[in-house]
Amino acid sequence: MEESREKMMQPVITDDVRITETRPLIPPAILIQDFPMGSDASRVVYDAREDFGRILQGKDDRLAVIVGPCSIHDTAAALDYAEHLAAEMPRYAGELQLIMRVYFEKPRTTVGWKGLINDPFMDGTYNVNSGLRMARGLLLRLAEMRVPAATEFLDVITPQYISDLIAWGAIGARTTESQVHRELASGLSMPIGFKNGTTGSVQIAVDGMVSAAHPHCFLSVTKQGLSAIVSTMGNPFCHLILRGSTQGPNYSREHVAKAWAAQQKAGISNRIMIDCSHGNSHKKWQEQLSVAQDVAAQLAAGERHIGAVMVESNLQSGNQVCDGKSPLKYGVSITDACVGWDGTVEILDTLAKGVLERRKHA
């Protein structure tokens, strides 16, 4: 009895019982100091954000196009892609605002590679400090090339490391309903797109935009890496992304009209983005052109509620498995299948023609 009472009085471990390891994380301020943004690069980001905001509000009749790889796994190939895009930007400048899709974090339904920041060497070592350095270094290089960048914000701490170099951001279908991501979006400095849910619900994205437009107060970290209470002003440049769902595509004229009515009811008038991939293309890269053609036809008919489009594109079409056994093909996605470069140019041509036709209805 005495031994039992003594055992009960002994302390037991109740904290971190399932944590196997903790490692130091580089403070954001140190990374920013190592990769400082110059005045020319900051102007590229600032101007891209301003242009996108005007397009959302209908003050600029161009179409914004977020175009690029499903995910970044090879920074050399990403720079190669950026050079291709930079060469085309002047040709489309009158009709399209081109922003390169540069996704470093990948949400997984169950398990899988979580992106360049989380596992930069794709070998399960999770060298996050190296991933952050690679991500910021790439974004800085793109800005110096005058190619604005777009990304999805998945982790709520990583924006402190890279958000000053991001022209446009997304809250994904799996996190649109997340309170912490809505709070994050309310304080981010760039326009933010909220995707409809994976089951097709537009209302959760509309609710997300309403929430993010208001001020919030939440826990985060400072640039010095210290825990802090952050207060935000609210983000007026949040908008809806129609990305299709498990129920099928939602990019048609009827879908756009219903989505516009739903956000108007909530007091939101920012133009809508159509995602040509994911559920809208049945995750088949070949069908992205069909979606773009439909969107272009809507524009040509005078549709003004659509302000932006997203395209998953890479140097080469399709995708490949990253299993650590076979060498990876250059310029081919290791996540969702992408349209190749020639197909990308065809899509851009199609969308630009739609914008030109829409202007005839002005």
C-alpha positions as CSV (number, residue, x, y, z in Angstrom):
1,M,0.0,0.0,0.0
2,E,2.8,2.4,1.0
3,E,4.7,1.6,-2.3
4,S,1.5,2.2,-4.3
5,R,1.0,5.6,-2.7
6,E,4.6,6.6,-3.3
7,K,4.3,5.6,-6.9
8,M,1.2,7.7,-7.4
9,M,3.1,10.7,-6.0
10,Q,5.9,10.5,-8.5
11,P,5.6,12.9,-11.5
12,V,4.8,11.5,-14.9
13,I,5.6,12.9,-18.3
14,T,2.6,14.6,-19.9
15,D,4.2,16.9,-22.4
16,D,5.7,16.1,-25.9
17,V,5.1,12.3,-25.3
18,R,4.9,11.8,-29.1
19,I,7.7,14.2,-30.2
20,T,10.8,12.4,-31.4
21,E,13.0,15.4,-32.1
22,T,13.1,19.2,-32.2
23,R,15.6,21.2,-34.2
24,P,16.4,25.0,-34.2
25,L,14.7,27.0,-36.9
26,I,16.4,30.0,-38.5
27,P,14.7,33.3,-37.5
28,P,13.0,35.0,-40.5
29,A,15.2,38.2,-39.9
30,I,18.4,36.2,-40.5
31,L,17.1,34.7,-43.7
32,I,15.9,38.1,-45.0
33,Q,19.3,39.5,-44.1
34,D,21.0,36.8,-46.1
35,F,18.7,37.3,-49.0
36,P,17.8,41.0,-49.0
37,M,15.4,42.4,-51.5
38,G,16.6,45.5,-53.4
39,S,14.5,48.4,-54.6
40,D,14.0,47.0,-58.2
41,A,12.8,43.7,-56.9
42,S,10.4,45.3,-54.4
43,R,9.0,47.5,-57.2
44,V,8.2,44.3,-59.2
45,V,6.3,42.8,-56.3
46,Y,4.5,46.1,-55.4
47,D,3.4,46.8,-59.0
48,A,2.2,43.3,-59.6
49,R,0.0,43.4,-56.4
50,E,-1.4,46.8,-57.5
51,D,-2.2,45.6,-61.0
52,F,-3.9,42.5,-59.7
53,G,-6.0,44.6,-57.3
54,R,-7.1,46.8,-60.1
55,I,-8.1,43.8,-62.2
56,L,-10.1,42.3,-59.3
57,Q,-12.0,45.6,-58.9
58,G,-12.6,45.9,-62.6
59,K,-10.5,49.0,-63.0
60,D,-8.1,47.2,-65.4
61,D,-9.8,45.1,-68.1
62,R,-7.0,42.7,-68.5
63,L,-7.1,39.1,-67.3
64,A,-4.7,38.0,-64.5
65,V,-3.1,34.6,-65.2
66,I,-1.3,32.6,-62.5
67,V,0.7,30.2,-64.5
68,G,3.5,27.8,-63.6
69,P,4.4,24.4,-62.0
70,C,2.1,22.6,-59.7
71,S,5.0,22.5,-57.3
72,I,8.7,23.6,-57.3
73,H,11.1,20.7,-56.7
74,D,14.0,21.8,-59.0
75,T,15.0,25.5,-58.7
76,A,17.1,25.3,-61.8
77,A,14.1,24.1,-63.9
78,A,12.0,26.8,-62.2
79,L,14.4,29.5,-63.3
80,D,14.4,28.0,-66.8
81,Y,10.6,28.2,-66.8
82,A,10.8,31.8,-65.5
83,E,13.0,32.7,-68.5
84,H,10.4,31.3,-70.9
85,L,7.7,33.3,-69.2
86,A,9.7,36.5,-69.0
87,A,10.3,36.3,-72.8
88,E,6.5,36.1,-73.4
89,M,5.4,38.7,-70.9
90,P,5.9,41.8,-73.2
91,R,3.8,40.1,-76.0
92,Y,0.8,39.6,-73.7
93,A,1.2,42.7,-71.5
94,G,-1.8,44.5,-73.1
95,E,-4.3,41.7,-72.4
96,L,-2.8,39.5,-69.6
97,Q,-1.1,40.1,-66.3
98,L,1.2,37.1,-66.0
99,I,2.3,35.9,-62.5
100,M,4.4,32.8,-62.1
101,R,3.0,30.0,-59.9
102,V,5.8,29.2,-57.4
103,Y,4.3,26.7,-54.9
104,F,6.7,25.5,-52.1
105,E,4.2,23.8,-49.9
106,K,1.9,20.9,-50.9
107,P,-1.2,19.9,-48.8
108,R,-1.6,16.1,-48.8
109,T,-4.9,14.3,-48.3
110,T,-3.0,11.6,-46.4
111,V,0.8,11.5,-46.7
112,G,3.3,12.3,-49.4
113,W,6.0,14.9,-50.3
114,K,5.0,18.2,-48.7
115,G,7.0,20.5,-50.8
116,L,10.4,22.2,-51.3
117,I,10.4,24.0,-47.9
118,N,9.4,21.0,-45.9
119,D,11.7,18.4,-47.7
120,P,13.9,20.2,-50.2
121,F,16.1,17.1,-51.0
122,M,13.1,14.8,-51.4
123,D,14.7,12.2,-49.3
124,G,12.8,12.4,-46.0
125,T,15.5,14.5,-44.2
126,Y,13.1,17.4,-43.8
127,N,15.9,20.0,-43.9
128,V,13.5,22.9,-43.5
129,N,16.2,25.6,-43.0
130,S,17.7,24.6,-46.4
131,G,14.2,24.6,-47.9
132,L,13.5,28.1,-46.7
133,R,16.8,29.4,-48.0
134,M,16.2,27.7,-51.4
135,A,12.7,29.2,-51.6
136,R,13.7,32.7,-50.7
137,G,16.7,32.6,-53.0
138,L,14.5,31.5,-55.9
139,L,11.9,34.2,-55.2
140,L,14.5,36.9,-55.1
141,R,16.0,35.7,-58.4
142,L,12.6,35.8,-60.0
143,A,11.9,39.3,-58.8
144,E,15.3,40.4,-60.2
145,M,14.1,38.9,-63.5
146,R,11.0,41.0,-63.2
147,V,8.8,37.9,-62.9
148,P,6.3,38.3,-60.1
149,A,5.5,35.1,-58.1
150,A,2.4,33.5,-56.6
151,T,2.2,30.8,-54.0
152,E,-0.2,29.0,-51.7
153,F,0.1,29.7,-48.0
154,L,-0.2,26.4,-46.1
155,D,2.0,26.8,-43.0
156,V,1.1,30.0,-41.1
157,I,4.8,30.7,-40.1
158,T,6.5,30.5,-43.5
159,P,5.0,33.8,-44.7
160,Q,7.4,35.6,-42.3
161,Y,10.2,34.3,-44.4
162,I,9.0,34.9,-48.0
163,S,5.8,36.9,-48.2
164,D,7.6,40.2,-49.0
165,L,8.5,38.6,-52.3
166,I,5.0,37.2,-53.1
167,A,2.7,39.2,-55.5
168,W,-0.4,36.9,-55.0
169,G,-1.3,34.2,-52.6
170,A,-3.9,31.4,-52.3
171,I,-5.7,29.6,-49.5
172,G,-6.2,26.1,-50.7
173,A,-9.4,24.0,-50.9
174,R,-8.4,22.0,-47.8
175,T,-7.7,25.1,-45.7
176,T,-10.3,27.6,-46.9
177,E,-12.5,26.7,-43.9
178,S,-9.6,27.0,-41.4
179,Q,-9.9,29.9,-39.0
180,V,-6.1,30.3,-38.6
181,H,-5.7,30.7,-42.4
182,R,-8.5,33.2,-42.6
183,E,-6.8,35.2,-39.9
184,L,-3.5,34.9,-41.7
185,A,-5.1,36.1,-44.9
186,S,-6.5,39.2,-43.1
187,G,-2.9,40.4,-42.4
188,L,-1.1,39.4,-45.6
189,S,0.1,42.2,-47.8
190,M,-1.0,40.8,-51.2
191,P,-4.3,39.8,-52.8
192,I,-5.5,36.4,-51.7
193,G,-7.6,33.9,-53.5
194,F,-9.9,31.4,-51.5
195,K,-10.6,28.2,-53.3
196,N,-14.0,26.5,-53.1
197,G,-14.0,23.3,-50.9
198,T,-13.0,19.9,-52.3
199,T,-16.6,18.9,-52.2
200,G,-17.6,21.9,-54.2
201,S,-18.9,24.3,-51.5
202,V,-18.5,27.9,-52.7
203,Q,-20.0,29.2,-49.5
204,I,-17.1,28.2,-47.3
205,A,-14.8,30.2,-49.6
206,V,-17.2,33.2,-49.4
207,D,-17.3,32.9,-45.6
208,G,-13.5,32.8,-45.7
209,M,-13.3,36.0,-47.7
210,V,-15.7,37.8,-45.4
211,S,-13.7,36.7,-42.4
212,A,-10.4,37.7,-44.0
213,A,-11.7,41.2,-44.9
214,H,-12.2,41.9,-41.2
215,P,-9.5,42.7,-38.5
216,H,-8.2,39.8,-36.4
217,C,-5.9,39.2,-33.5
218,F,-4.0,35.9,-33.3
219,L,-0.9,34.1,-32.2
220,S,2.1,34.1,-34.5
221,V,5.9,34.9,-34.5
222,T,7.9,38.0,-35.2
223,K,10.6,38.4,-37.8
224,Q,13.0,37.7,-34.9
225,G,11.3,34.3,-34.4
226,L,9.6,35.3,-31.1
227,S,6.1,34.4,-30.1
228,A,3.8,37.3,-30.5
229,I,0.2,38.5,-30.6
230,V,-0.6,39.9,-34.1
231,S,-3.4,42.4,-34.9
232,T,-4.5,42.8,-38.5
233,M,-6.4,45.4,-40.5
234,G,-8.3,43.0,-42.8
235,N,-7.6,42.3,-46.5
236,P,-9.9,44.0,-49.0
237,F,-8.4,42.1,-52.0
238,C,-9.6,38.6,-51.2
239,H,-11.4,36.8,-54.1
240,L,-13.0,33.5,-55.0
241,I,-11.3,30.7,-57.0
242,L,-13.5,28.2,-58.7
243,R,-11.4,25.0,-58.9
244,G,-14.0,22.3,-59.5
245,S,-14.5,19.5,-57.0
246,T,-15.2,15.8,-56.4
247,Q,-18.6,16.7,-57.8
248,G,-17.2,17.9,-61.1
249,P,-16.2,21.2,-62.8
250,N,-17.6,24.6,-61.9
251,Y,-16.2,27.0,-64.5
252,S,-19.3,27.3,-66.8
253,R,-21.2,30.5,-67.3
254,E,-23.9,29.2,-64.9
255,H,-21.4,28.3,-62.2
256,V,-19.8,31.8,-62.5
257,A,-23.3,33.4,-62.2
258,K,-24.2,31.4,-59.1
259,A,-20.8,32.1,-57.5
260,W,-21.1,35.8,-58.3
261,A,-24.6,36.0,-56.7
262,A,-23.3,34.2,-53.6
263,Q,-20.5,36.6,-53.0
264,Q,-22.6,39.6,-53.9
265,K,-25.0,38.5,-51.2
266,A,-22.1,38.6,-48.8
267,G,-21.1,42.1,-50.0
268,I,-18.0,41.0,-52.1
269,S,-17.6,42.4,-55.6
270,N,-14.0,41.3,-56.4
271,R,-13.8,39.4,-59.7
272,I,-13.6,35.6,-59.8
273,M,-10.7,33.4,-60.7
274,I,-11.1,30.2,-62.7
275,D,-8.6,27.4,-62.0
276,C,-8.1,25.4,-65.2
277,S,-6.7,22.4,-63.4
278,H,-7.8,20.3,-60.4
279,G,-11.5,19.4,-60.5
280,N,-12.2,21.6,-63.5
281,S,-9.9,19.5,-65.7
282,H,-10.7,16.2,-63.9
283,K,-7.0,16.4,-63.0
284,K,-6.1,15.7,-66.6
285,W,-3.6,18.2,-67.9
286,Q,-4.9,17.8,-71.5
287,E,-8.3,19.2,-70.4
288,Q,-6.9,22.5,-69.2
289,L,-7.0,23.9,-72.7
290,S,-10.7,23.1,-72.9
291,V,-11.4,25.0,-69.7
292,A,-9.4,28.0,-71.0
293,Q,-11.3,27.9,-74.3
294,D,-14.6,28.0,-72.4
295,V,-13.4,30.9,-70.2
296,A,-12.2,32.7,-73.3
297,A,-15.6,32.2,-75.0
298,Q,-17.3,33.7,-71.9
299,L,-15.0,36.7,-72.0
300,A,-15.7,37.1,-75.8
301,A,-19.4,37.1,-75.0
302,G,-18.9,40.0,-72.6
303,E,-18.5,38.2,-69.2
304,R,-17.0,40.7,-66.8
305,H,-17.2,38.7,-63.5
306,I,-14.1,36.7,-64.4
307,G,-10.9,38.6,-63.7
308,A,-8.3,35.8,-63.4
309,V,-7.3,32.3,-64.4
310,M,-4.9,29.7,-63.0
311,V,-3.0,27.2,-65.1
312,E,-0.7,24.4,-64.0
313,S,2.1,24.5,-66.4
314,N,5.7,23.2,-66.7
315,L,8.5,22.9,-69.3
316,Q,7.3,19.4,-70.2
317,S,3.8,18.0,-70.0
318,G,2.6,15.3,-67.6
319,N,4.1,14.3,-64.3
320,Q,6.4,11.6,-62.9
321,V,6.9,9.6,-59.8
322,C,9.5,10.6,-57.3
323,D,10.5,7.4,-55.6
324,G,14.2,7.9,-55.1
325,K,15.0,5.0,-57.5
326,S,14.8,6.4,-61.0
327,P,16.4,9.7,-62.1
328,L,13.9,12.5,-62.5
329,K,13.1,14.0,-65.9
330,Y,14.0,17.7,-66.3
331,G,11.1,20.1,-66.3
332,V,8.4,17.5,-65.4
333,S,6.1,17.8,-62.4
334,I,6.4,15.4,-59.5
335,T,3.0,16.3,-58.2
336,D,-0.1,17.0,-60.4
337,A,0.4,16.7,-64.2
338,C,1.0,20.0,-66.0
339,V,0.6,21.4,-69.5
340,G,3.9,21.6,-71.3
341,W,5.3,24.9,-72.5
342,D,3.9,24.8,-76.1
343,G,0.5,24.0,-74.6
344,T,0.9,26.9,-72.2
345,V,1.5,29.4,-75.0
346,E,-1.6,28.0,-76.8
347,I,-3.6,28.7,-73.6
348,L,-2.2,32.2,-73.2
349,D,-3.0,33.0,-76.8
350,T,-6.6,31.7,-76.3
351,L,-7.1,33.8,-73.2
352,A,-5.6,36.9,-74.8
353,K,-8.0,36.7,-77.7
354,G,-10.9,36.4,-75.3
355,V,-9.9,39.6,-73.6
356,L,-9.6,41.4,-76.9
357,E,-13.1,40.2,-77.9
358,R,-14.5,41.3,-74.5
359,R,-13.3,44.8,-75.1
360,K,-15.6,45.1,-78.0
361,H,-18.5,44.9,-75.6
362,A,-17.2,47.9,-73.5
